[in-house]
Protein backbone atom coordinates (compact mmCIF):
# COMPACT_ATOMS: atom_id res chain seq x y z
CA UNK A 1 0.00 0.00 0.00
CA UNK A 2 2.82 2.42 0.89
CA UNK A 3 4.74 1.70 -2.31
CA UNK A 4 1.55 2.15 -4.31
CA UNK A 5 0.96 5.49 -2.57
CA UNK A 6 4.43 6.67 -3.59
CA UNK A 7 3.84 5.62 -7.21
CA UNK A 8 0.57 7.60 -7.31
CA UNK A 9 2.21 10.83 -6.16
CA UNK A 10 1.76 10.30 -2.44
CA UNK A 11 -1.99 9.62 -2.37
CA UNK A 12 -2.86 6.77 -0.08
CA UNK A 13 -5.99 4.73 0.03
CA UNK A 14 -6.93 3.40 3.42
CA UNK A 15 -7.30 -0.30 2.84
CA UNK A 16 -9.32 -2.64 5.04
CA UNK A 17 -8.49 -6.32 4.61
CA UNK A 18 -10.73 -9.01 6.10
CA UNK A 19 -10.03 -12.73 5.76
CA UNK A 20 -12.77 -14.82 4.17
CA UNK A 21 -13.06 -18.13 6.02
CA UNK A 22 -14.81 -21.37 5.25
CA UNK A 23 -14.88 -24.09 7.89
CA UNK A 24 -12.25 -22.20 9.88
CA UNK A 25 -9.80 -22.05 6.96
CA UNK A 26 -8.86 -18.82 5.18
CA UNK A 27 -9.90 -19.12 1.53
CA UNK A 28 -9.45 -15.51 0.50
CA UNK A 29 -9.31 -11.87 1.49
CA UNK A 30 -11.94 -9.15 1.11
CA UNK A 31 -10.35 -5.74 0.41
CA UNK A 32 -12.01 -2.33 0.63
CA UNK A 33 -10.30 1.02 0.13
CA UNK A 34 -11.21 4.65 0.71
CA UNK A 35 -9.42 7.81 -0.31
CA UNK A 36 -7.35 8.71 2.77
CA UNK A 37 -6.91 12.31 1.66
CA UNK A 38 -10.67 12.85 1.83
CA UNK A 39 -10.69 11.40 5.36
CA UNK A 40 -7.81 13.69 6.33
CA UNK A 41 -9.69 16.71 5.00
CA UNK A 42 -12.69 15.80 7.16
CA UNK A 43 -10.53 15.20 10.23
CA UNK A 44 -8.62 18.48 9.76
CA UNK A 45 -11.90 20.34 9.42
CA UNK A 46 -13.25 18.81 12.64
CA UNK A 47 -10.00 19.62 14.47
CA UNK A 48 -10.10 23.25 13.37
CA UNK A 49 -13.71 23.58 14.50
CA UNK A 50 -13.08 21.95 17.89
CA UNK A 51 -9.77 23.68 18.73
CA UNK A 52 -10.32 26.98 16.92
CA UNK A 53 -6.77 26.76 15.59
CA UNK A 54 -5.90 26.46 11.93
CA UNK A 55 -2.42 25.02 12.39
CA UNK A 56 -3.56 21.47 13.16
CA UNK A 57 -2.27 18.66 11.00
CA UNK A 58 -3.47 15.13 10.39
CA UNK A 59 -1.97 12.08 8.78
CA UNK A 60 -1.34 8.36 8.75
CA UNK A 61 1.69 6.62 10.22
CA UNK A 62 2.68 3.05 9.29
CA UNK A 63 5.89 1.05 9.12
CA UNK A 64 7.80 3.80 10.97
CA UNK A 65 6.99 6.50 8.44
CA UNK A 66 4.34 9.10 7.81
CA UNK A 67 2.61 7.92 4.66
CA UNK A 68 0.05 10.71 4.28
CA UNK A 69 -0.11 14.06 6.00
CA UNK A 70 -1.97 17.38 5.79
CA UNK A 71 -0.36 20.51 7.23
CA UNK A 72 3.07 21.09 8.79
CA UNK A 73 4.53 22.00 5.41
CA UNK A 74 7.78 23.38 6.85
CA UNK A 75 8.69 20.21 8.74
CA UNK A 76 10.88 17.52 7.16
CA UNK A 77 8.73 14.39 6.82
CA UNK A 78 11.57 11.96 7.62
CA UNK A 79 12.53 13.85 10.76
CA UNK A 80 8.87 14.02 11.75
CA UNK A 81 8.53 10.26 11.17
CA UNK A 82 11.42 9.62 13.57
CA UNK A 83 9.83 11.81 16.26
CA UNK A 84 6.44 10.14 15.86
CA UNK A 85 7.99 6.64 15.99
CA UNK A 86 9.57 7.48 19.35
CA UNK A 87 6.37 9.01 20.78
CA UNK A 88 3.75 6.42 19.79
CA UNK A 89 3.15 3.99 22.62
CA UNK A 90 -0.01 1.89 22.67
CA UNK A 91 -3.23 1.90 20.67
CA UNK A 92 -4.32 5.43 21.60
CA UNK A 93 -2.59 8.32 23.29
CA UNK A 94 -1.24 11.84 23.40
CA UNK A 95 2.15 13.40 24.01
CA UNK A 96 3.85 16.74 23.57
CA UNK A 97 6.78 17.38 21.26
CA UNK A 98 8.58 20.28 19.66
CA UNK A 99 8.42 20.76 15.89
CA UNK A 100 10.38 23.54 14.26
CA UNK A 101 10.92 25.15 17.66
CA UNK A 102 7.17 25.29 18.40
CA UNK A 103 5.28 23.12 20.91
CA UNK A 104 2.73 20.64 19.52
CA UNK A 105 0.53 17.95 20.98
CA UNK A 106 0.55 14.65 19.11
CA UNK A 107 -2.54 12.43 19.30
CA UNK A 108 -2.71 8.98 17.75
CA UNK A 109 -5.09 6.08 17.39
CA UNK A 110 -4.28 2.66 16.03
CA UNK A 111 -6.40 1.83 13.01
CA UNK A 112 -5.85 -1.94 13.06
CA UNK A 113 -5.50 -3.17 16.66
CA UNK A 114 -4.99 -6.90 16.98
CA UNK A 115 -4.18 -7.32 13.28
CA UNK A 116 -1.44 -9.57 11.98
CA UNK A 117 -0.46 -6.69 9.71
CA UNK A 118 1.97 -4.01 10.92
CA UNK A 119 0.32 -1.37 13.08
CA UNK A 120 -1.05 1.69 11.30
CA UNK A 121 -2.06 4.88 13.11
CA UNK A 122 -4.14 7.93 12.41
CA UNK A 123 -2.18 10.87 13.84
CA UNK A 124 -2.96 14.52 14.54
CA UNK A 125 -0.79 17.45 15.59
CA UNK A 126 -2.25 20.38 17.55
CA UNK A 127 -0.25 23.62 17.88
CA UNK A 128 0.15 24.60 21.52
CA UNK A 129 1.83 28.03 21.17
CA UNK A 130 -1.38 30.08 21.01
CA UNK A 131 -2.97 28.11 23.83
CA UNK A 132 0.10 28.54 26.05
CA UNK A 133 0.18 32.28 25.29
CA UNK A 134 -3.50 32.55 26.25
CA UNK A 135 -2.89 30.62 29.48
CA UNK A 136 0.06 32.89 30.32
CA UNK A 137 -2.07 35.97 29.64
CA UNK A 138 -4.78 34.65 31.97
CA UNK A 139 -2.20 33.90 34.67
CA UNK A 140 -0.90 37.47 34.51
CA UNK A 141 -4.43 38.88 34.66
CA UNK A 142 -5.24 36.70 37.68
CA UNK A 143 -2.05 37.81 39.45
CA UNK A 144 -2.86 41.47 38.80
CA UNK A 145 -6.46 41.06 39.98
CA UNK A 146 -5.34 39.11 43.05
CA UNK A 147 -2.64 41.67 43.86
CA UNK A 148 -5.11 44.53 43.44
CA UNK A 149 -7.66 42.79 45.66
CA UNK A 150 -5.00 42.19 48.32
CA UNK A 151 -3.92 45.86 48.21
CA UNK A 152 -7.55 47.00 48.55
CA UNK A 153 -8.05 44.61 51.47
CA UNK A 154 -4.95 45.98 53.26
CA UNK A 155 -6.11 49.60 52.72
CA UNK A 156 -9.65 48.77 53.86
CA UNK A 157 -8.40 46.95 56.97
CA UNK A 158 -6.22 49.97 57.85
CA UNK A 159 -9.18 52.35 57.75
CA UNK A 160 -11.48 49.90 59.56
CA UNK A 161 -8.91 49.37 62.31
CA UNK A 162 -8.49 53.14 62.72
CA UNK A 163 -12.26 53.47 63.01
CA UNK A 164 -12.43 50.71 65.61
CA UNK A 165 -9.49 52.09 67.55
CA UNK A 166 -10.97 55.63 67.87
CA UNK A 167 -13.56 54.79 70.56
CA UNK A 168 -10.92 52.85 72.50
CA UNK A 169 -8.57 55.86 72.40
CA UNK A 170 -11.42 58.12 73.53
CA UNK A 171 -12.09 55.80 76.50
CA UNK A 172 -8.38 55.67 77.31
CA UNK A 173 -8.13 59.48 77.34
CA UNK A 174 -11.29 59.78 79.42
CA UNK A 175 -9.86 57.50 82.11
CA UNK A 176 -6.77 59.70 82.55
C-alpha positions in Angstrom: 0.0 0.0 0.0 2.8 2.4 0.9 4.7 1.7 -2.3 1.6 2.1 -4.3 1.0 5.5 -2.6 4.4 6.7 -3.6 3.8 5.6 -7.2 0.6 7.6 -7.3 2.2 10.8 -6.2 1.8 10.3 -2.4 -2.0 9.6 -2.4 -2.9 6.8 -0.1 -6.0 4.7 0.0 -6.9 3.4 3.4 -7.3 -0.3 2.8 -9.3 -2.6 5.0 -8.5 -6.3 4.6 -10.7 -9.0 6.1 -10.0 -12.7 5.8 -12.8 -14.8 4.2 -13.1 -18.1 6.0 -14.8 -21.4 5.2 -14.9 -24.1 7.9 -12.3 -22.2 9.9 -9.8 -22.0 7.0 -8.9 -18.8 5.2 -9.9 -19.1 1.5 -9.4 -15.5 0.5 -9.3 -11.9 1.5 -11.9 -9.2 1.1 -10.3 -5.7 0.4 -12.0 -2.3 0.6 -10.3 1.0 0.1 -11.2 4.7 0.7 -9.4 7.8 -0.3 -7.4 8.7 2.8 -6.9 12.3 1.7 -10.7 12.8 1.8 -10.7 11.4 5.4 -7.8 13.7 6.3 -9.7 16.7 5.0 -12.7 15.8 7.2 -10.5 15.2 10.2 -8.6 18.5 9.8 -11.9 20.3 9.4 -13.3 18.8 12.6 -10.0 19.6 14.5 -10.1 23.3 13.4 -13.7 23.6 14.5 -13.1 21.9 17.9 -9.8 23.7 18.7 -10.3 27.0 16.9 -6.8 26.8 15.6 -5.9 26.5 11.9 -2.4 25.0 12.4 -3.6 21.5 13.2 -2.3 18.7 11.0 -3.5 15.1 10.4 -2.0 12.1 8.8 -1.3 8.4 8.7 1.7 6.6 10.2 2.7 3.1 9.3 5.9 1.0 9.1 7.8 3.8 11.0 7.0 6.5 8.4 4.3 9.1 7.8 2.6 7.9 4.7 0.0 10.7 4.3 -0.1 14.1 6.0 -2.0 17.4 5.8 -0.4 20.5 7.2 3.1 21.1 8.8 4.5 22.0 5.4 7.8 23.4 6.8 8.7 20.2 8.7 10.9 17.5 7.2 8.7 14.4 6.8 11.6 12.0 7.6 12.5 13.8 10.8 8.9 14.0 11.8 8.5 10.3 11.2 11.4 9.6 13.6 9.8 11.8 16.3 6.4 10.1 15.9 8.0 6.6 16.0 9.6 7.5 19.4 6.4 9.0 20.8 3.7 6.4 19.8 3.2 4.0 22.6 0.0 1.9 22.7 -3.2 1.9 20.7 -4.3 5.4 21.6 -2.6 8.3 23.3 -1.2 11.8 23.4 2.1 13.4 24.0 3.8 16.7 23.6 6.8 17.4 21.3 8.6 20.3 19.7 8.4 20.8 15.9 10.4 23.5 14.3 10.9 25.2 17.7 7.2 25.3 18.4 5.3 23.1 20.9 2.7 20.6 19.5 0.5 17.9 21.0 0.5 14.6 19.1 -2.5 12.4 19.3 -2.7 9.0 17.8 -5.1 6.1 17.4 -4.3 2.7 16.0 -6.4 1.8 13.0 -5.8 -1.9 13.1 -5.5 -3.2 16.7 -5.0 -6.9 17.0 -4.2 -7.3 13.3 -1.4 -9.6 12.0 -0.5 -6.7 9.7 2.0 -4.0 10.9 0.3 -1.4 13.1 -1.0 1.7 11.3 -2.1 4.9 13.1 -4.1 7.9 12.4 -2.2 10.9 13.8 -3.0 14.5 14.5 -0.8 17.5 15.6 -2.2 20.4 17.5 -0.3 23.6 17.9 0.1 24.6 21.5 1.8 28.0 21.2 -1.4 30.1 21.0 -3.0 28.1 23.8 0.1 28.5 26.0 0.2 32.3 25.3 -3.5 32.6 26.2 -2.9 30.6 29.5 0.1 32.9 30.3 -2.1 36.0 29.6 -4.8 34.6 32.0 -2.2 33.9 34.7 -0.9 37.5 34.5 -4.4 38.9 34.7 -5.2 36.7 37.7 -2.0 37.8 39.4 -2.9 41.5 38.8 -6.5 41.1 40.0 -5.3 39.1 43.1 -2.6 41.7 43.9 -5.1 44.5 43.4 -7.7 42.8 45.7 -5.0 42.2 48.3 -3.9 45.9 48.2 -7.6 47.0 48.5 -8.0 44.6 51.5 -5.0 46.0 53.3 -6.1 49.6 52.7 -9.7 48.8 53.9 -8.4 47.0 57.0 -6.2 50.0 57.8 -9.2 52.4 57.8 -11.5 49.9 59.6 -8.9 49.4 62.3 -8.5 53.1 62.7 -12.3 53.5 63.0 -12.4 50.7 65.6 -9.5 52.1 67.6 -11.0 55.6 67.9 -13.6 54.8 70.6 -10.9 52.9 72.5 -8.6 55.9 72.4 -11.4 58.1 73.5 -12.1 55.8 76.5 -8.4 55.7 77.3 -8.1 59.5 77.3 -11.3 59.8 79.4 -9.9 57.5 82.1 -6.8 59.7 82.6 
